[in-house]
Amino acid sequence: MNQEELQIISKALVSSGKGILAADESSNTCKKRFDSVGIECTEETRRKYRGLLFTSPGASEFMSGVIFYDETFWQSSDEDQTFPKYLEINNIIPGIKVDKGLINLPGFPGEKLTQGLDGLPEQMIKYADAGAKFAKWRSVIAIGENIPTEECIKSNAFVLARYARICQDTGIVPIVEPEVLFDGTHTIEQSEQTLAKTYEILFKTMQEMRVFMPGAILKTSMVLPGKDSGAEINHDDTAKRTVRVLHEHVPQDLGGVVFLSGGQKSNDAFINLNRIAKLGPHPWGVTFSYSRALQDPVLKLWAKDRENKKAVQDLFLNQLRLAGAASLGELDESELHDNTEATKSQDL
Ligand code: 13P
């Protein structure tokens, strides 16, 4: 394992004022998103849309990396350059989602395990040879009646830790993502307790499986009341609790912390990140790794006007600029106008 190289990549991914675009929605999830705005979802429309995002002029000022889905990783821009190559040349780090999605955890109704470890070392070598510098694996922890169970958290932590060590042996920085779902009727206290328990088990397991902490990144949910709980999001409370649970349970030498948006409205995801950053300094670089919060309004605009490349890219750049400012705690919140609707997190 080249520890120095892993640390350089981790640091670059969370470098000041920049964050990660998650564009790794599976084709099924992409279809749901495209259906919702009336766009036909084909290999070519997915390539076109994502290509617009990646090639937005000026994006590298705010975008440290992009997480690809396997299909996109092997596709090319209109200029016939593979997307990972295009990013590399433009100083943006290419990453790849490597898990194979969720299955039911047998014996534990309502709980999920993420699959994809079989054949992963060989697959990882192919991605590394083609330019991937980091990877993502998403596990899901749901909050509900009598869940999550410790067995579910442990099972997912074990798989995340095994994946992380496989990545590092190939020179790839693992993003470990134990997503505590926003969906549900739980309280903000339950969200905080679940994140605390999840981090505690995850990092203990990662240590045991000999993961090199400075060469790994945590992708995490924020502490929020369940989306269907009826409680409004209180940005300061979310920021305070999120910072508390991170500072108390995440190793100080970890390579970085990035947030998912989880189906929050874009503006909530930006404001919460802004308030979290303001509560710094933090022991690690802290930034965004958003899919929906960055993309929702952009996809809507593209659906309305497929020919107006400039307007779509300008809007995407503005979303990145807002998120980049939020990651520094420098977002002027009065700039935020209308909000996009919250969306469901299941089956990403
Ligand atoms: P959202 O920001 O839409 O939650 O997606 C981030 C992600 O990559 C989830 O795995």
Residues whose N, C-alpha, C, O or C-beta is under 5 A from the ligand:
A	BS01	13P	A22 R138 L260 S261 G262 G263 S289 Y290 S291 R292 A293
